[in-house]
Amino acid sequence: MMDQWLLVLGLVFLFSSTTVLAVNKRQRDAVLNRLNLHRRRASEASTPPRSFSPSKTVVSISERPNYATLFPPSRREALLEVAKIVSATNSQALLGKEPAKDFLVKASLPMTRAYNAPNAPVKYTPTGFSTAEIKAMGDFPPYDILSGVPLPEPYENFDITKAVPRPYRPFRWAYHQTMCKRNIAHPI
């Protein structure tokens, strides 16, 4: 009789333990760690395993692009819009044709020279604008037309009486500061 009770009690304990371990992950991991039974962790990386990665190829020096001759996309089509805004004499200077890529390389404006140097030959910026075209656009050319980025629009529903001030942060370290009277490299 006693043996049957112990057998039933052992089976109940075994069933309840397996149920708890199956349901509770934290206790299951604790038991597996105590028994030194580590299961393989699932990969959390979002990159594929190395077996799926393409083989790396070494690029020779001859295949690398020469960045001295590469230029950004041309924005010369914007000059037609700018020509409508500027005066008639300056608009004639803006309606020239686009230079060839090899000519841009030969006649590029050096980084050490200003575009408005007097008596200087016509040079070209990396965007394809000549120094004469830049001078014809004037002191304040329309940035939105030249860059393709629209100007900011006013926020019509803004009410200054309901505006919330920026949060006050009393602790500021030197590396958060952008403009300062003292040298940040040598703190006081």
Residue frames as a rotation matrix with the C-alpha (Angstrom) as fourth column:
MET 1
0.566 0.824 0.000 0.00
0.824 -0.566 0.000 0.00
0.000 0.000 -1.000 0.00
MET 2
0.495 -0.467 -0.733 2.79
0.136 -0.792 0.596 2.42
-0.858 -0.394 -0.328 0.91
ASP 3
-0.579 -0.748 0.324 4.63
0.408 0.079 0.910 1.64
-0.706 0.659 0.259 -2.33
GLN 4
-0.109 0.621 0.776 1.58
0.985 -0.040 0.171 2.52
0.137 0.783 -0.607 -4.39
TRP 5
0.821 0.400 -0.408 1.20
0.495 -0.855 0.158 5.87
-0.285 -0.332 -0.899 -2.59
LEU 6
0.057 -0.889 -0.454 4.84
0.047 -0.452 0.891 6.70
-0.997 -0.072 0.016 -3.20
LEU 7
-0.622 -0.242 0.745 4.48
0.698 0.261 0.667 5.74
-0.355 0.935 0.007 -6.86
VAL 8
0.353 0.829 0.433 1.37
0.915 -0.402 0.025 7.92
0.195 0.387 -0.901 -7.28
LEU 9
0.758 -0.127 -0.640 3.04
0.247 -0.852 0.462 10.79
-0.604 -0.508 -0.614 -5.40
GLY 10
-0.321 -0.947 -0.003 6.16
0.247 -0.087 0.965 10.46
-0.914 0.309 0.262 -7.59
LEU 11
-0.415 0.246 0.876 4.06
0.910 0.121 0.397 10.48
-0.008 0.962 -0.274 -10.78
VAL 12
0.719 0.693 -0.043 2.13
0.695 -0.717 0.055 13.57
0.007 -0.069 -0.998 -9.62
PHE 13
0.437 -0.652 -0.619 5.41
0.081 -0.657 0.749 15.33
-0.896 -0.378 -0.234 -8.79
LEU 14
-0.566 -0.682 0.463 6.90
0.484 0.180 0.857 14.37
-0.668 0.708 0.228 -12.16
PHE 15
-0.032 0.666 0.745 3.81
0.985 -0.106 0.137 15.53
0.170 0.738 -0.653 -14.06
SER 16
0.862 0.384 -0.331 3.59
0.460 -0.867 0.190 18.86
-0.214 -0.316 -0.924 -12.20
SER 17
0.107 -0.910 -0.401 7.35
0.133 -0.387 0.912 19.52
-0.985 -0.151 0.079 -12.63
THR 18
-0.627 -0.332 0.705 7.27
0.700 0.156 0.697 18.87
-0.341 0.930 0.134 -16.38
THR 19
0.364 0.827 0.428 4.17
0.910 -0.414 0.025 21.07
0.197 0.380 -0.904 -16.70
VAL 20
0.779 -0.128 -0.614 5.85
0.218 -0.863 0.456 23.95
-0.588 -0.489 -0.644 -14.83
LEU 21
-0.256 -0.965 -0.063 9.07
0.178 -0.111 0.978 23.57
-0.950 0.239 0.200 -16.83
ALA 22
-0.408 0.171 0.897 7.16
0.908 0.176 0.380 23.46
-0.093 0.969 -0.228 -20.11
VAL 23
0.606 0.751 0.262 5.19
0.761 -0.644 0.085 26.62
0.232 0.147 -0.961 -19.27
ASN 24
0.925 -0.248 -0.289 7.75
-0.043 -0.821 0.569 28.76
-0.378 -0.514 -0.770 -17.39
LYS 25
0.742 -0.662 0.103 10.79
0.202 0.074 -0.977 29.62
0.639 0.746 0.188 -19.48
ARG 26
0.269 -0.675 0.687 12.77
-0.776 -0.575 -0.260 31.23
0.570 -0.463 -0.678 -16.65
GLN 27
0.413 -0.087 0.907 12.55
-0.724 0.573 0.385 28.15
-0.552 -0.815 0.174 -14.43
ARG 28
0.965 -0.070 0.253 13.30
0.202 0.814 -0.544 25.85
-0.168 0.576 0.800 -17.39
ASP 29
0.557 -0.803 0.210 16.48
-0.113 -0.325 -0.939 27.82
0.823 0.499 -0.272 -18.16
ALA 30
0.210 -0.463 0.861 17.50
-0.966 -0.234 0.109 27.77
0.151 -0.855 -0.496 -14.48
VAL 31
0.684 0.087 0.724 17.10
-0.327 0.924 0.199 23.98
-0.652 -0.373 0.660 -14.33
LEU 32
0.918 -0.350 0.189 19.02
0.343 0.458 -0.820 23.47
0.201 0.817 0.540 -17.57
ASN 33
0.393 -0.808 0.440 21.83
-0.505 -0.589 -0.631 25.73
0.768 0.026 -0.639 -16.32
ARG 34
0.311 -0.244 0.919 22.10
-0.908 0.208 0.363 23.81
-0.279 -0.947 -0.157 -13.03
LEU 35
0.705 -0.008 0.710 22.31
0.052 0.998 -0.041 20.54
-0.708 0.065 0.703 -14.92
ASN 36
-0.298 -0.854 -0.427 24.84
-0.355 -0.316 0.880 22.09
-0.886 0.414 -0.209 -17.36
LEU 37
-0.260 0.317 0.912 22.57
0.845 0.532 0.056 21.28
-0.468 0.785 -0.406 -20.26
HIS 38
-0.334 0.086 -0.938 22.74
-0.229 -0.973 -0.008 24.27
-0.914 0.212 0.345 -22.58
ARG 39
0.344 0.474 0.810 20.60
0.734 0.402 -0.547 24.21
-0.585 0.783 -0.210 -25.62
ARG 40
-0.628 -0.597 0.499 21.64
0.776 -0.433 0.459 26.07
-0.058 0.675 0.735 -28.74
ARG 41
-0.238 0.510 -0.826 20.43
0.201 -0.807 -0.556 29.65
-0.950 -0.298 0.090 -28.75
ALA 42
0.502 0.469 0.727 18.46
0.833 -0.038 -0.551 30.91
-0.231 0.882 -0.410 -31.69
SER 43
-0.592 -0.760 0.267 20.37
0.806 -0.561 0.191 33.44
0.004 0.328 0.945 -33.71
GLU 44
0.301 0.672 -0.677 19.24
0.620 -0.677 -0.396 37.00
-0.725 -0.300 -0.620 -33.09
ALA 45
-0.625 -0.608 -0.490 21.22
0.010 -0.634 0.773 38.41
-0.781 0.478 0.402 -35.97
SER 46
0.495 0.840 -0.222 19.34
-0.183 -0.149 -0.972 39.68
-0.849 0.522 0.080 -38.97
THR 47
-0.019 -0.572 -0.820 22.17
-0.984 -0.132 0.115 38.90
-0.174 0.810 -0.560 -41.36
PRO 48
0.863 0.337 -0.377 22.19
-0.426 0.886 -0.183 35.58
0.272 0.318 0.908 -43.17
PRO 49
0.665 -0.662 0.347 24.75
0.071 0.518 0.852 32.96
-0.744 -0.542 0.391 -42.20
ARG 50
-0.117 -0.848 -0.516 28.10
-0.578 -0.364 0.730 32.96
-0.807 0.384 -0.448 -44.00
SER 51
-0.558 -0.104 0.824 27.09
0.413 0.826 0.384 30.07
-0.720 0.554 -0.418 -46.19
PHE 52
0.412 0.802 0.433 24.52
0.830 -0.134 -0.542 32.29
-0.376 0.583 -0.720 -47.90
SER 53
0.485 -0.274 -0.830 26.80
-0.153 -0.962 0.228 35.31
-0.861 0.016 -0.508 -48.29
PRO 54
0.981 -0.192 0.011 28.26
0.035 0.121 -0.992 35.91
0.189 0.974 0.126 -51.72
SER 55
0.369 -0.919 -0.141 31.94
0.916 0.334 0.224 35.31
-0.158 -0.212 0.964 -52.06
LYS 56
0.654 -0.210 -0.727 34.09
-0.010 -0.963 0.269 38.36
-0.756 -0.169 -0.632 -51.61
THR 57
0.584 -0.490 0.647 35.94
0.793 0.177 -0.583 39.49
0.171 0.853 0.492 -54.67
VAL 58
-0.018 -0.698 -0.716 39.00
0.579 -0.591 0.562 41.63
-0.815 -0.404 0.415 -54.52
VAL 59
0.932 0.341 0.125 38.72
0.313 -0.583 -0.749 44.75
-0.182 0.737 -0.650 -56.65
SER 60
0.020 -0.974 0.227 41.89
0.998 0.034 0.059 45.54
-0.066 0.226 0.972 -58.49
ILE 61
-0.336 -0.248 -0.909 43.27
0.367 -0.923 0.116 49.06
-0.867 -0.295 0.401 -58.61
SER 62
-0.997 -0.064 0.035 42.44
0.055 -0.341 0.938 49.36
-0.048 0.938 0.344 -62.30
GLU 63
-0.395 0.918 0.017 38.72
0.697 0.288 0.656 48.66
0.598 0.271 -0.754 -61.58
ARG 64
-0.170 0.312 -0.935 38.41
0.849 -0.435 -0.300 51.29
-0.500 -0.845 -0.191 -58.83
PRO 65
0.645 0.458 0.612 36.76
0.719 -0.635 -0.282 54.53
0.260 0.622 -0.739 -59.95
ASN 66
-0.591 -0.798 0.117 38.88
0.744 -0.596 -0.303 57.64
0.311 -0.092 0.946 -60.23
TYR 67
0.229 0.772 -0.592 37.13
0.936 -0.342 -0.084 60.07
-0.268 -0.535 -0.801 -57.90
ALA 68
-0.523 -0.456 -0.720 38.97
0.232 -0.889 0.395 63.04
-0.820 0.040 0.571 -59.40
THR 69
-0.977 0.142 -0.161 36.91
-0.195 -0.273 0.942 62.65
0.090 0.952 0.294 -62.57
LEU 70
-0.437 0.877 -0.200 33.54
0.827 0.479 0.294 61.68
0.353 -0.037 -0.935 -61.03
PHE 71
-0.931 0.196 0.309 31.00
-0.247 -0.959 -0.138 64.46
0.270 -0.205 0.941 -60.61
PRO 72
-0.599 0.793 0.108 27.58
0.165 0.254 -0.953 64.63
-0.783 -0.553 -0.283 -58.98
PRO 73
-0.078 0.648 0.758 24.48
0.976 0.204 -0.074 64.74
-0.202 0.734 -0.648 -61.18
SER 74
-0.877 -0.274 0.395 24.15
0.404 -0.865 0.298 67.91
0.260 0.420 0.869 -63.18
ARG 75
-0.152 0.828 -0.540 21.65
0.746 -0.263 -0.612 70.54
-0.649 -0.496 -0.577 -62.05
ARG 76
-0.933 -0.333 -0.136 21.89
0.160 -0.724 0.671 72.61
-0.322 0.604 0.729 -65.25
GLU 77
-0.441 0.842 0.311 18.19
0.693 0.100 0.714 72.11
0.570 0.531 -0.627 -66.04
ALA 78
0.228 0.502 -0.835 17.49
0.921 -0.390 0.017 74.42
-0.317 -0.772 -0.551 -63.09
LEU 79
-0.717 -0.570 -0.401 19.25
0.405 -0.809 0.426 77.25
-0.567 0.142 0.811 -64.90
LEU 80
-0.671 0.548 0.499 16.24
0.469 -0.207 0.859 77.58
0.574 0.810 -0.118 -67.24
GLU 81
0.394 0.833 -0.389 14.01
0.833 -0.144 0.534 78.39
0.389 -0.535 -0.750 -64.25
VAL 82
0.041 -0.460 -0.887 16.57
0.735 -0.587 0.339 80.78
-0.677 -0.666 0.314 -62.77
ALA 83
-0.844 -0.393 0.366 16.87
0.533 -0.533 0.657 82.58
-0.064 0.749 0.659 -66.14
LYS 84
-0.045 0.915 0.401 13.18
0.691 -0.261 0.674 83.55
0.721 0.307 -0.621 -65.84
ILE 85
0.644 0.312 -0.699 13.85
0.761 -0.350 0.546 85.31
-0.074 -0.883 -0.463 -62.53
VAL 86
-0.159 -0.823 -0.546 17.08
0.639 -0.507 0.578 87.25
-0.752 -0.257 0.607 -63.21
SER 87
0.187 0.181 -0.966 17.52
-0.388 -0.889 -0.242 90.26
-0.902 0.420 -0.096 -65.47
ALA 88
0.958 0.285 -0.041 17.56
-0.132 0.309 -0.942 89.93
-0.255 0.907 0.334 -69.27
THR 89
0.395 -0.882 -0.257 21.33
-0.799 -0.192 -0.570 90.46
0.454 0.430 -0.780 -69.58
ASN 90
-0.421 -0.556 0.717 22.07
-0.850 0.518 -0.098 87.85
-0.316 -0.650 -0.691 -66.93
SER 91
0.440 0.658 0.611 19.54
-0.371 0.753 -0.544 85.39
-0.818 0.013 0.575 -68.34
GLN 92
0.802 -0.218 -0.556 21.52
-0.537 0.147 -0.831 85.19
0.263 0.965 0.000 -71.61
ALA 93
-0.259 -0.960 0.111 24.56
-0.892 0.193 -0.408 84.00
0.370 -0.204 -0.906 -69.62
LEU 94
-0.338 0.191 0.922 22.46
-0.662 0.648 -0.377 81.25
-0.670 -0.737 -0.092 -68.01
LEU 95
0.670 0.742 0.024 21.14
-0.476 0.455 -0.752 79.75
-0.569 0.492 0.658 -71.25
GLY 96
-0.174 -0.813 -0.556 24.41
-0.985 0.150 0.089 78.16
0.011 0.563 -0.826 -72.41
LYS 97
0.604 0.382 -0.699 24.63
-0.467 0.881 0.077 74.50
0.645 0.280 0.711 -73.32
GLU 98
0.878 -0.217 0.427 25.93
-0.298 0.451 0.841 71.80
-0.375 -0.866 0.331 -71.01
PRO 99
0.094 -0.923 -0.373 29.67
-0.994 -0.066 -0.087 71.09
0.056 0.379 -0.924 -71.32
ALA 100
0.483 -0.015 -0.876 30.98
-0.250 0.956 -0.154 67.61
0.839 0.293 0.458 -72.01
LYS 101
0.992 -0.069 -0.102 32.26
0.121 0.401 0.908 65.47
-0.021 -0.913 0.407 -69.10
ASP 102
0.276 -0.960 0.053 35.84
0.959 0.271 -0.079 65.48
0.062 0.072 0.995 -70.34
PHE 103
-0.088 -0.253 0.963 35.72
0.301 -0.929 -0.216 69.28
0.950 0.271 0.158 -70.64
LEU 104
0.815 0.430 0.389 34.47
-0.254 -0.338 0.906 69.49
0.521 -0.837 -0.166 -67.03
VAL 105
0.750 -0.608 -0.261 37.51
0.635 0.551 0.541 67.53
-0.186 -0.571 0.799 -65.89
LYS 106
-0.128 -0.861 0.492 39.89
0.921 -0.287 -0.263 69.82
0.368 0.419 0.830 -67.79
ALA 107
-0.445 0.011 0.896 38.22
0.056 -0.998 0.040 73.10
0.894 0.068 0.443 -66.80
SER 108
0.413 0.630 -0.658 37.21
0.705 0.236 0.669 72.31
0.577 -0.740 -0.346 -63.22
LEU 109
0.512 -0.131 0.849 37.43
-0.404 -0.909 0.103 75.03
0.758 -0.396 -0.518 -60.62
PRO 110
-0.397 -0.704 -0.589 40.21
0.274 0.522 -0.808 74.25
0.876 -0.482 -0.015 -58.12
MET 111
0.477 0.592 -0.650 39.22
0.763 0.088 0.640 74.13
0.436 -0.801 -0.410 -54.46
THR 112
-0.181 -0.663 -0.727 41.91
0.898 -0.412 0.152 76.69
-0.401 -0.625 0.670 -53.68
ARG 113
-0.960 -0.176 0.216 40.52
0.263 -0.825 0.500 79.40
0.090 0.537 0.839 -55.99
ALA 114
-0.405 0.847 -0.343 37.47
0.067 -0.347 -0.936 81.59
-0.912 -0.402 0.083 -55.56
TYR 115
-0.028 0.484 0.875 34.87
0.926 0.343 -0.159 81.59
-0.377 0.805 -0.458 -58.32
ASN 116
0.872 0.481 0.093 34.77
0.484 -0.817 -0.315 85.37
-0.075 0.320 -0.945 -58.52
ALA 117
-0.015 -0.947 -0.321 38.48
0.557 -0.275 0.784 86.03
-0.830 -0.167 0.532 -59.04
PRO 118
0.627 0.274 -0.729 38.97
-0.320 -0.763 -0.561 88.98
-0.710 0.585 -0.391 -61.44
ASN 119
0.274 -0.479 -0.834 40.36
-0.962 -0.148 -0.231 88.33
-0.012 0.865 -0.501 -64.95
ALA 120
-0.496 -0.394 0.773 40.25
-0.441 0.882 0.167 84.55
-0.748 -0.258 -0.612 -64.44
PRO 121
-0.806 0.229 -0.546 39.32
-0.457 0.346 0.819 82.11
0.377 0.910 -0.174 -67.21
VAL 122
0.205 0.966 0.155 35.91
-0.938 0.149 0.314 80.45
0.280 -0.210 0.937 -67.07
LYS 123
-0.901 -0.426 -0.084 35.99
-0.365 0.847 -0.387 77.35
0.236 -0.318 -0.918 -64.88
TYR 124
0.038 0.940 -0.338 33.28
-0.429 0.321 0.845 74.83
0.903 0.113 0.415 -63.97
THR 125
-0.241 0.014 0.970 32.09
-0.957 0.162 -0.240 73.62
-0.161 -0.987 -0.026 -60.57
PRO 126
-0.956 -0.142 0.257 31.44
-0.131 0.990 0.060 69.90
-0.262 0.024 -0.965 -59.99
THR 127
-0.173 0.970 0.169 27.70
0.271 0.212 -0.939 70.51
-0.947 -0.117 -0.299 -60.46
GLY 128
-0.170 0.031 0.985 28.31
0.972 0.171 0.163 71.80
-0.163 0.985 -0.059 -64.01
PHE 129
0.885 0.447 -0.131 27.81
0.431 -0.892 -0.133 75.52
-0.177 0.062 -0.982 -63.39
SER 130
0.060 -0.875 0.481 30.43
0.779 -0.260 -0.570 77.83
0.624 0.409 0.666 -64.86
THR 131
-0.506 -0.319 -0.802 31.90
0.785 -0.556 -0.274 80.73
-0.358 -0.768 0.531 -62.93
ALA 132
-0.968 0.210 0.134 30.22
-0.107 -0.836 0.539 83.13
0.225 0.508 0.832 -65.37
GLU 133
-0.169 0.962 -0.216 26.82
0.196 0.247 0.949 81.50
0.966 0.118 -0.230 -64.67
ILE 134
-0.032 0.105 -0.994 27.36
0.989 0.149 -0.016 81.77
0.147 -0.983 -0.109 -60.93
LYS 135
-0.857 -0.316 -0.407 28.15
0.377 -0.923 -0.077 85.47
-0.351 -0.220 0.910 -61.28
ALA 136
-0.788 0.599 0.139 25.05
-0.172 -0.431 0.886 85.95
0.591 0.674 0.443 -63.48
MET 137
-0.072 0.787 -0.612 22.80
0.681 0.487 0.547 84.36
0.729 -0.378 -0.571 -60.83
GLY 138
0.279 0.154 0.948 23.72
-0.328 -0.913 0.244 87.16
0.903 -0.379 -0.204 -58.43
ASP 139
-0.579 -0.588 0.565 24.44
-0.666 -0.058 -0.744 87.26
0.470 -0.807 -0.358 -54.72
PHE 140
-0.534 0.475 0.699 21.34
-0.517 0.471 -0.715 85.36
-0.669 -0.743 -0.006 -53.57
PRO 141
-0.723 0.284 -0.630 20.35
-0.522 0.374 0.767 82.76
0.453 0.883 -0.122 -56.17
PRO 142
0.286 0.910 0.299 17.09
-0.935 0.196 0.296 80.86
0.211 -0.364 0.907 -55.59
TYR 143
-0.658 -0.634 0.406 18.31
-0.732 0.665 -0.148 77.90
-0.176 -0.395 -0.902 -53.58
ASP 144
-0.018 0.728 0.685 15.03
-0.321 0.645 -0.694 76.00
-0.947 -0.233 0.223 -53.87
ILE 145
0.846 0.315 -0.431 15.22
-0.484 0.115 -0.867 75.99
-0.223 0.942 0.250 -57.68
LEU 146
0.123 -0.906 -0.406 18.93
-0.904 0.066 -0.423 75.18
0.409 0.419 -0.810 -57.89
SER 147
-0.737 -0.478 0.478 18.88
-0.659 0.666 -0.350 72.34
-0.151 -0.573 -0.806 -55.36
GLY 148
-0.465 0.649 -0.602 15.43
-0.160 0.607 0.778 70.92
0.871 0.458 -0.178 -56.06
VAL 149
-0.634 0.240 -0.736 14.56
0.763 0.348 -0.544 71.18
0.126 -0.906 -0.404 -52.34
PRO 150
0.170 0.771 0.614 11.36
0.536 -0.595 0.598 73.18
0.827 0.227 -0.515 -51.76
LEU 151
-0.633 -0.318 0.706 11.36
-0.301 -0.739 -0.603 76.13
0.713 -0.594 0.372 -49.39
PRO 152
-0.851 0.356 -0.385 9.78
0.520 0.484 -0.703 75.54
-0.064 -0.799 -0.598 -45.97
GLU 153
-0.262 0.860 0.438 6.09
0.278 -0.367 0.888 76.31
0.924 0.354 -0.143 -45.78
PRO 154
-0.667 0.033 0.744 4.56
-0.626 -0.566 -0.536 78.28
0.404 -0.824 0.399 -42.90
TYR 155
-0.781 0.425 -0.458 2.69
0.569 0.787 -0.240 76.34
0.258 -0.448 -0.856 -40.24
GLU 156
-0.463 0.661 0.590 -0.76
-0.112 -0.704 0.701 77.93
0.879 0.259 0.400 -40.40
ASN 157
0.520 0.794 -0.315 -2.24
0.164 0.269 0.949 76.31
0.838 -0.545 0.010 -37.27
PHE 158
-0.377 -0.742 -0.555 0.52
0.749 0.108 -0.654 77.46
0.545 -0.662 0.515 -34.90
ASP 159
0.694 0.563 0.449 -0.63
0.112 -0.700 0.705 79.41
0.711 -0.439 -0.549 -31.84
ILE 160
-0.305 -0.929 0.207 2.11
-0.058 -0.199 -0.978 81.01
0.951 -0.310 0.007 -29.74
THR 161
-0.089 0.329 0.940 -0.14
-0.941 -0.337 0.029 81.13
0.327 -0.882 0.340 -26.66
LYS 162
0.854 0.447 0.266 -0.51
-0.507 0.829 0.235 77.34
-0.115 -0.336 0.935 -26.68
ALA 163
0.415 -0.773 -0.479 3.12
-0.279 0.393 -0.876 76.56
0.866 0.497 -0.053 -27.54
VAL 164
0.973 -0.172 -0.155 4.97
0.218 0.460 0.861 74.41
-0.077 -0.871 0.485 -25.01
PRO 165
0.562 -0.825 -0.065 8.50
-0.827 -0.563 -0.006 75.61
-0.032 0.057 -0.998 -24.17
ARG 166
0.205 -0.597 -0.776 11.49
-0.280 0.723 -0.631 73.39
0.938 0.347 -0.019 -24.73
PRO 167
0.879 0.154 -0.452 12.26
0.340 0.462 0.819 71.21
0.335 -0.873 0.354 -21.69
TYR 168
0.541 -0.699 0.468 14.84
-0.778 -0.627 -0.036 72.61
0.319 -0.344 -0.883 -19.28
ARG 169
0.753 -0.415 -0.510 17.80
0.439 0.895 -0.080 70.31
0.490 -0.163 0.856 -18.78
PRO 170
0.935 -0.322 0.151 19.94
-0.346 -0.724 0.597 71.67
-0.083 -0.610 -0.788 -15.95
PHE 171
0.270 -0.880 0.390 22.87
-0.070 0.386 0.920 69.31
-0.960 -0.276 0.043 -16.45
ARG 172
0.984 -0.060 -0.168 24.81
-0.171 -0.033 -0.985 69.96
0.054 0.998 -0.043 -19.64
TRP 173
0.401 -0.900 0.172 28.17
0.483 0.368 0.794 68.42
-0.778 -0.235 0.582 -20.31
ALA 174
-0.131 -0.565 -0.815 30.78
-0.367 -0.736 0.569 70.07
-0.921 0.373 -0.111 -22.50
TYR 175
-0.905 -0.291 0.310 30.31
0.145 0.474 0.868 67.64
-0.400 0.831 -0.386 -25.39
HIS 176
0.002 0.958 0.288 26.66
0.925 0.107 -0.364 68.70
-0.379 0.267 -0.886 -25.79
GLN 177
0.290 0.080 -0.954 27.67
0.087 -0.995 -0.057 72.30
-0.953 -0.066 -0.295 -26.35
THR 178
0.474 -0.094 0.876 27.81
0.870 0.202 -0.449 73.45
-0.135 0.975 0.177 -29.97
MET 179
0.235 -0.421 0.876 28.81
0.267 -0.839 -0.474 77.10
0.935 0.346 -0.084 -29.55
CYS 180
0.703 -0.084 -0.706 30.88
0.711 0.104 0.696 78.07
0.015 -0.991 0.133 -26.57
LYS 181
0.873 -0.423 0.244 33.14
-0.404 -0.906 -0.126 80.86
0.274 0.012 -0.962 -25.28
ARG 182
0.210 -0.833 0.512 35.69
-0.784 0.169 0.597 78.41
-0.584 -0.527 -0.618 -23.89
ASN 183
-0.335 -0.446 -0.830 37.72
-0.850 0.523 0.062 75.70
0.406 0.726 -0.555 -25.55
ILE 184
0.705 0.694 0.147 35.91
-0.696 0.639 0.327 72.37
0.133 -0.333 0.933 -25.17
ALA 185
0.483 -0.584 -0.652 39.10
0.068 0.768 -0.637 70.35
0.873 0.264 0.411 -25.64
HIS 186
-0.646 -0.729 -0.227 40.59
0.357 -0.026 -0.934 71.86
0.674 -0.684 0.277 -22.47
PRO 187
0.438 0.899 -0.016 37.85
0.424 -0.191 0.885 71.98
0.793 -0.395 -0.465 -19.81
ILE 188
0.148 -0.316 0.937 38.29
-0.634 -0.758 -0.156 74.18
0.759 -0.571 -0.313 -16.76
